[in-house]
Amino acid sequence: MKRIVWIPALAVLVLFAGAGTLYYRWCVRPLPIERPRTIIVQPGAPLSDTAGKLATAGILHSAWDLVWLARFEGKSTSVRAGEYALPAHLTTARLLDIIVSGKVVLHSFTIVDGWTFREFLMRLEDDPLLKHDLAGLSDTEIMKRIGHPGENPEGRFFPETYKFPRGTTDSAFLKRAYSLMRRHLEDEWASRDADMSLATPYQSLILASIIEKETGLPSEMPRIAGVFVRRLQRGMRLGSDPTVIYGLGKAYNGDITVRDLRTDTPYNTYTRKGLPPTPISLPSLAALHAAMHPQRGDALYFVSKGDGSHEFSATFKEHRKAVKKYQIDGGHGR
């Protein structure tokens, strides 16, 4: 009779001991990670494969700890692919929580105000964390791939710092930057000045791209926009050096010359009236806003002072004096 009583008691003790051991192994014992690490869970990989690689890398004491814990909690098929950050001294249970959370590591990429589309694309292709699915494609093919066939890509992507997970495709990144630019352009167009003389949002995008290249000072952008709008209204040429440089392309050697100003291209606003056919850069929100809200005034010219700011003039006579004063090295005022 005593023997019958002791057998269940012993079984209970064994179960408690086993449960305690598993609890310790899964929830208390720290993993052998002395410093923060990142791991990559491959898409479609069985949990046993992932656990095996983590054990081989010295992150798990035993691959089976993770496998059996996931089975016990019903999470064997809930692990999500991606790159994860692991803190030092975490437990197996915490590791499992992390890789089923889907909260992957996010990286940063900044599209700089005033980059051309080509500059943006080159730097995108150099990022090792992105998946490059647009390599070798022409601009036409790229725009078709991202769902906007027939559009010129210049100016269409919004300068911003974007967060993205490892393995994001170039095309997905472009779609995101395109959508953000379109949204900002639509918002600014909807709130444009009532007497805005430009006919379409795209014309405003073109003007914003020129403003972006003319000054790095957001405070000056509305004033420069005013100069260009008044010139357009009076049938004057814009006379913008950045448009000339853009039109020269690879022929530009870093020093604009009188010959360059006289070399006719579709983008030379010294030889042609009106706006160029496309934007010349990726404009910032400040430039977009300035293009839709040009500052009123009488200035028709401006010239760089050499410190990043500009001198504005209402008459050509005043402008020539400003050019003589500030353009020591042969630059060109507007």
C-alpha positions as CSV (number, residue, x, y, z in Angstrom):
1,M,0.0,0.0,0.0
2,K,2.8,2.4,0.9
3,R,4.5,1.6,-2.4
4,I,1.3,2.5,-4.4
5,V,1.2,5.9,-2.6
6,W,4.9,6.7,-3.2
7,I,4.9,6.0,-6.9
8,P,2.6,8.9,-7.8
9,A,4.4,11.2,-5.4
10,L,7.7,10.4,-7.0
11,A,6.2,11.0,-10.5
12,V,5.0,14.4,-9.4
13,L,8.4,15.2,-8.1
14,V,10.0,14.2,-11.3
15,L,7.6,16.3,-13.3
16,F,8.2,19.3,-11.1
17,A,12.0,18.8,-11.4
18,G,11.7,18.5,-15.2
19,A,9.5,21.5,-15.5
20,G,11.8,23.5,-13.3
21,T,14.8,22.5,-15.4
22,L,13.0,23.5,-18.6
23,Y,11.9,26.8,-17.1
24,Y,15.5,27.5,-16.1
25,R,16.9,26.5,-19.5
26,W,14.3,28.6,-21.4
27,C,13.5,31.5,-19.2
28,V,16.3,32.1,-16.7
29,R,19.6,30.9,-18.0
30,P,21.2,33.7,-20.2
31,L,22.4,32.7,-23.6
32,P,26.1,33.0,-24.3
33,I,25.9,36.4,-25.8
34,E,28.3,38.9,-24.2
35,R,27.5,41.8,-26.4
36,P,24.5,42.8,-28.7
37,R,24.3,40.9,-31.9
38,T,22.2,40.8,-35.0
39,I,20.9,37.7,-36.6
40,I,19.2,37.1,-39.9
41,V,16.2,34.7,-40.2
42,Q,16.0,33.6,-43.8
43,P,12.6,33.5,-45.6
44,G,11.1,30.0,-45.6
45,A,13.7,28.5,-43.4
46,P,12.4,25.8,-41.0
47,L,12.9,26.7,-37.3
48,S,15.2,23.8,-36.8
49,D,17.6,25.2,-39.5
50,T,17.5,28.6,-37.9
51,A,18.1,27.2,-34.5
52,G,21.0,25.1,-35.8
53,K,22.7,28.1,-37.3
54,L,22.2,30.1,-34.1
55,A,23.8,27.3,-32.0
56,T,26.7,27.0,-34.5
57,A,27.2,30.8,-34.2
58,G,27.4,30.5,-30.4
59,I,24.2,32.3,-29.7
60,L,22.2,29.2,-28.4
61,H,23.4,26.7,-25.9
62,S,21.4,24.1,-27.8
63,A,19.3,24.3,-31.0
64,W,16.7,22.0,-29.3
65,D,16.1,24.5,-26.6
66,L,14.6,27.0,-29.1
67,V,12.9,24.2,-31.1
68,W,11.1,22.6,-28.1
69,L,10.2,25.9,-26.6
70,A,8.6,27.1,-29.8
71,R,6.7,23.8,-30.0
72,F,5.6,24.1,-26.4
73,E,4.2,27.6,-27.0
74,G,2.7,26.8,-30.4
75,K,5.0,29.2,-32.2
76,S,7.0,26.9,-34.5
77,T,5.4,28.4,-37.6
78,S,5.2,31.9,-36.3
79,V,8.8,32.9,-36.8
80,R,9.1,35.7,-39.2
81,A,12.0,36.3,-41.6
82,G,14.2,39.4,-41.3
83,E,17.2,40.9,-39.4
84,Y,16.8,41.1,-35.6
85,A,18.8,42.8,-32.9
86,L,19.6,40.7,-29.9
87,P,20.7,42.3,-26.6
88,A,23.4,40.7,-24.5
89,H,22.5,38.0,-22.0
90,L,19.0,37.5,-23.2
91,T,17.2,34.2,-22.6
92,T,15.9,31.6,-25.1
93,A,12.3,32.7,-24.3
94,R,13.2,36.3,-25.1
95,L,15.0,35.3,-28.3
96,L,11.9,33.5,-29.4
97,D,9.7,36.5,-28.6
98,I,12.0,38.7,-30.8
99,I,12.0,36.5,-33.9
100,V,8.2,36.0,-33.9
101,S,7.6,39.7,-33.3
102,G,8.5,40.8,-36.8
103,K,10.2,43.9,-35.3
104,V,13.2,43.8,-37.6
105,V,16.2,46.1,-37.6
106,L,15.5,49.3,-39.7
107,H,18.3,51.0,-41.6
108,S,18.5,54.6,-42.9
109,F,19.0,56.0,-46.3
110,T,18.8,59.8,-46.9
111,I,17.9,61.3,-50.2
112,V,19.6,64.7,-50.1
113,D,17.9,67.9,-51.2
114,G,19.0,68.8,-54.7
115,W,20.4,65.5,-55.8
116,T,19.6,64.6,-59.4
117,F,17.8,61.4,-60.1
118,R,21.1,59.9,-61.4
119,E,22.9,60.9,-58.2
120,F,20.2,59.3,-56.1
121,L,20.1,56.1,-58.1
122,M,23.9,55.7,-58.0
123,R,23.9,56.0,-54.2
124,L,21.0,53.7,-53.9
125,E,22.8,51.1,-56.0
126,D,25.8,51.4,-53.7
127,D,23.8,50.5,-50.5
128,P,24.7,46.9,-49.6
129,L,21.5,46.5,-47.4
130,L,19.1,47.0,-50.4
131,K,18.3,44.4,-52.9
132,H,19.2,45.8,-56.3
133,D,16.5,44.9,-58.8
134,L,16.8,47.8,-61.1
135,A,20.5,47.4,-62.1
136,G,21.2,48.1,-65.8
137,L,17.7,49.4,-66.5
138,S,17.2,52.7,-68.4
139,D,15.2,55.6,-66.8
140,T,12.2,54.6,-69.0
141,E,12.4,51.0,-67.9
142,I,12.7,52.1,-64.2
143,M,9.6,54.3,-64.3
144,K,7.7,51.5,-66.0
145,R,8.9,49.0,-63.4
146,I,7.6,51.2,-60.5
147,G,4.2,51.7,-62.2
148,H,4.6,55.2,-63.8
149,P,5.4,54.5,-67.5
150,G,6.0,57.5,-69.7
151,E,7.1,59.8,-66.9
152,N,10.6,61.4,-66.6
153,P,12.1,60.4,-63.2
154,E,13.8,63.7,-62.5
155,G,12.3,65.5,-59.6
156,R,9.8,62.8,-58.8
157,F,11.3,61.4,-55.6
158,F,11.1,63.2,-52.3
159,P,14.3,64.1,-50.3
160,E,14.0,62.5,-46.9
161,T,15.6,60.1,-44.5
162,Y,13.8,56.8,-45.0
163,K,13.9,53.8,-42.6
164,F,13.9,50.3,-44.3
165,P,14.5,46.7,-43.4
166,R,17.5,44.8,-44.9
167,G,16.6,43.3,-48.3
168,T,14.1,46.0,-49.4
169,T,14.3,46.3,-53.2
170,D,15.3,49.4,-55.0
171,S,12.0,49.4,-56.8
172,A,10.1,49.3,-53.5
173,F,12.2,52.2,-52.2
174,L,11.6,54.3,-55.3
175,K,7.8,53.7,-55.1
176,R,7.9,55.0,-51.5
177,A,9.9,58.1,-52.4
178,Y,7.7,58.7,-55.4
179,S,4.5,58.5,-53.4
180,L,5.8,60.9,-50.8
181,M,6.8,63.5,-53.4
182,R,3.4,63.2,-55.1
183,R,1.6,63.7,-51.8
184,H,3.6,66.8,-50.9
185,L,3.2,68.2,-54.4
186,E,-0.5,67.7,-54.4
187,D,-0.8,69.2,-50.9
188,E,1.3,72.3,-51.8
189,W,-0.6,72.7,-55.1
190,A,-4.0,72.6,-53.3
191,S,-2.9,75.4,-51.0
192,R,-1.0,77.5,-53.6
193,D,-1.5,81.3,-53.8
194,A,-4.7,82.3,-55.5
195,D,-2.9,84.3,-58.1
196,M,-0.4,81.6,-58.9
197,S,0.6,81.9,-62.6
198,L,2.0,78.5,-63.2
199,A,-0.6,76.2,-64.8
200,T,0.1,72.8,-63.5
201,P,1.7,71.0,-60.5
202,Y,4.4,69.7,-62.8
203,Q,5.4,73.2,-63.8
204,S,5.7,74.1,-60.1
205,L,7.8,71.0,-59.6
206,I,10.2,72.1,-62.3
207,L,10.4,75.6,-60.8
208,A,11.0,74.1,-57.3
209,S,13.9,72.0,-58.7
210,I,15.6,75.2,-60.0
211,I,15.0,77.1,-56.7
212,E,16.5,74.1,-54.9
213,K,19.7,74.4,-56.9
214,E,19.9,78.2,-56.7
215,T,20.1,78.5,-52.9
216,G,20.8,76.4,-49.8
217,L,18.9,78.9,-47.7
218,P,15.2,78.0,-47.2
219,S,14.6,81.6,-46.1
220,E,15.6,82.9,-49.6
221,M,13.6,80.4,-51.6
222,P,10.3,82.4,-51.7
223,R,12.2,85.5,-52.8
224,I,14.0,83.6,-55.6
225,A,10.7,82.0,-56.6
226,G,9.3,85.5,-56.9
227,V,12.1,86.6,-59.2
228,F,11.6,83.6,-61.5
229,V,7.8,84.0,-61.6
230,R,8.0,87.7,-62.5
231,R,10.5,86.8,-65.2
232,L,8.2,84.2,-66.7
233,Q,5.3,86.6,-66.5
234,R,7.3,89.3,-68.4
235,G,8.6,86.9,-71.0
236,M,12.2,87.2,-69.8
237,R,14.6,84.3,-69.8
238,L,15.2,82.7,-66.4
239,G,19.0,82.8,-66.9
240,S,19.7,80.1,-64.3
241,D,23.2,78.6,-64.2
242,P,22.0,75.3,-62.7
243,T,19.7,74.6,-65.7
244,V,22.7,75.2,-68.0
245,I,24.8,72.8,-66.0
246,Y,22.1,70.2,-66.0
247,G,21.7,70.5,-69.8
248,L,25.5,70.1,-70.3
249,G,25.4,66.7,-68.5
250,K,28.8,65.0,-68.5
251,A,30.2,67.8,-70.6
252,Y,30.2,70.1,-67.6
253,N,33.7,70.1,-66.0
254,G,32.9,71.9,-62.8
255,D,33.5,75.5,-64.0
256,I,30.8,77.2,-66.0
257,T,32.0,79.4,-68.8
258,V,30.6,82.0,-71.2
259,R,30.7,79.3,-73.9
260,D,28.6,77.0,-71.7
261,L,26.0,79.8,-71.3
262,R,25.8,80.2,-75.1
263,T,25.6,76.4,-75.8
264,D,22.0,75.8,-76.6
265,T,20.3,72.8,-75.0
266,P,16.7,72.3,-74.0
267,Y,17.7,73.2,-70.5
268,N,19.7,76.4,-71.2
269,T,17.5,79.2,-69.8
270,Y,19.9,81.8,-71.1
271,T,19.2,80.8,-74.7
272,R,15.5,79.7,-74.3
273,K,12.5,81.3,-72.7
274,G,10.2,79.6,-70.2
275,L,10.8,76.6,-68.0
276,P,13.0,73.7,-69.0
277,P,11.2,70.6,-70.1
278,T,11.7,68.7,-66.8
279,P,12.9,69.3,-63.3
280,I,16.7,69.5,-62.8
281,S,16.9,68.1,-59.3
282,L,14.9,66.5,-56.4
283,P,13.5,69.5,-54.6
284,S,12.9,69.8,-50.9
285,L,9.5,70.7,-49.2
286,A,10.8,74.2,-48.7
287,A,11.5,74.6,-52.4
288,L,8.0,73.2,-53.3
289,H,6.4,75.6,-50.9
290,A,8.3,78.5,-52.3
291,A,7.3,77.7,-55.9
292,M,3.6,77.7,-54.8
293,H,4.0,80.8,-52.7
294,P,6.5,83.2,-54.5
295,Q,7.3,86.3,-52.5
296,R,5.9,89.5,-53.9
297,G,8.2,92.3,-54.8
298,D,9.9,94.0,-57.7
299,A,13.3,92.1,-57.8
300,L,14.1,90.7,-61.2
301,Y,17.7,89.8,-60.6
302,F,19.9,88.2,-58.0
303,V,23.6,87.4,-57.6
304,S,25.5,85.3,-55.1
305,K,27.3,87.2,-52.4
306,G,29.8,84.3,-52.0
307,D,28.5,83.3,-48.5
308,G,25.5,81.3,-49.6
309,S,23.2,84.3,-49.7
310,H,22.2,86.5,-52.6
311,E,21.8,90.2,-53.4
312,F,18.5,91.0,-55.1
313,S,17.9,93.9,-57.6
314,A,14.9,95.4,-59.3
315,T,16.8,96.9,-62.3
316,F,19.6,95.7,-64.5
317,K,21.7,98.7,-63.5
318,E,21.5,97.8,-59.9
319,H,22.2,94.2,-60.8
320,R,25.4,95.1,-62.6
321,K,26.6,97.0,-59.6
322,A,25.9,93.9,-57.4
323,V,27.7,91.6,-59.9
324,K,30.7,93.9,-59.8
325,K,30.7,93.9,-56.1
326,Y,30.2,90.3,-55.3
327,Q,31.3,88.3,-58.4
328,I,35.0,88.4,-57.9
329,D,35.8,85.1,-59.6
330,G,33.8,85.5,-62.7
331,G,30.5,84.0,-61.6
332,H,27.2,84.8,-63.3
333,G,24.3,86.8,-61.7
334,R,20.7,86.5,-62.8
